[in-house]
Amino acid sequence: VDAIGPHGFTFPNGDEGALADTLAATLADPDTARARLAGKDAHLAAFTARAVATRYIGVFEELLARR
């Protein structure tokens, strides 16, 4: 969910009814769905493999510096 942030739609895994409701709501109001995508690229940039690995390395370096 962190990677999705405010830009996506979620529903419980395996809940076909919730998926159908989410799709119906999205199709009924495409302008709102499009608006949720604003800023997605900047948000998702924090969740690339490189960005995540860099944060992990920072944590490891901080922990090692405490030793």
N, C-alpha and C positions, 0 to 999 in steps of 0.2 A: 504494500500500500504506500510505503514511503516514496517509491519511484513514481507512482501515479500522482501523488499529491492531489491538488485540486483540479487536475486536468483530465481525469478519467472517470469512469463510472464503475462501480463495483457491485457485486451481488454475491451471495453465498455460493461457494463451490458446490456444484451438483444440483443447484436449485433452478430447474428449468423455468418455473413460473416467474421467479425473480428476474431471470435473464430475459424472458419474454416481456415483462413489465418494463425493464430498463430499455430494451430495444424500442418498444412502443412509445415510451416517453421521449426517447431521442428522436425518433422519426416524426413525432407529433410537433416537436419544437426544435427544428434543426438550428435555428439562430442561437439558442441557448447552448446547444451542443458545440457549435463553432466557437462561441465565446469562451467556453471552458478550455479550448485549445490555446488561447492566447497565452504566450509566455512558456509554452511547453518545452521548447528547445533549450532555453536557459535552465529551466528546472531539471530536465533530464540530463543535462551535461554533468550534473553532480553525481550521476549514477552510472557513468561509463565504467568499464573495467579499470581503466587507468585511474580515474578519479577515486574509485573505491580503494584500489590498491595503494594509492598515495596516502589516503587517510589511514589505512592499516599500518603502513610503514611509519607514519608519524606517531601513532600510538605505541608501536614497538620501540621506536627511538626514545620516546618519552619514558617508557617503563625502564629501558636499559639505562637511561641517564640517572634514574633514581637509585640505582644499585650502587 
